[in-house]
Amino acid sequence: MSIATKRGDGGQTGLAGGIRVSKADLRVESYGSVDELNAHLGFARSICQDREIATWTEEIQKTLFRVGSALATPPESRKKPPVISIEDVDKLTDLVHKIEATEGILADWSLPGAHAESAAYEMARTVCRRAERSAVRFVESGGAVQPEVLAYLNRLSDVIWLFGRLIEHNAGVNSRLRDDSHGGPKFSRAW
């Protein structure tokens, strides 16, 4: 059996449960964006020297497979979607609080690119936001998805941003957008 089935040559793809839809369907766009996010996180993890952040990232990647599958499973499917729970979201919230408690963690806008590992996480963060927007468009168009999917993607972008800040903090890298000579309000979160 080959992965080249040729069934998608005409622009159709199969959802979980065997339902065929256009590859341009908003559901497909949503889970495709989650797949892209997972690949970006995989790259970030592959170059991340911080074992704790790499371990957290791997666990998130495993959960993203469930998120993608939940998005890929329509209500009429004979297959039940995996559950994305409030506990999944709470794990990310706890991680946000843990990292934010780090003394000296950046409390202002950051300028991406100050450190290669953190820049990889910044790329993943922007893909995460796009995946979230895709999922929101899908829901707003009438698509059914567990509400925790949207909450998970929203919280995940915060976590990914904080991974970049923690990497820079631990490496002694300053990625602040503004220096001390520029006034204005400080922000505890970048996005």
Secondary structure, DSSP 8 states (H G I E B T S, - for coil): --S---TTTTSEEE-TTS-EEETTSHHHHHHHHHHHHHHHHHHHHHH---HHHHHHHHHHHHHHHHHHHHHH--TT-SS------HHHHHHHHHHHHHHHTSTT---S-B-TTSSHHHHHHHHHHHHHHHHHHHHHHHHHTT----HHHHHHHHHHHHHHHHHHHHHHHHHT---BSS-TTS-S---SS--
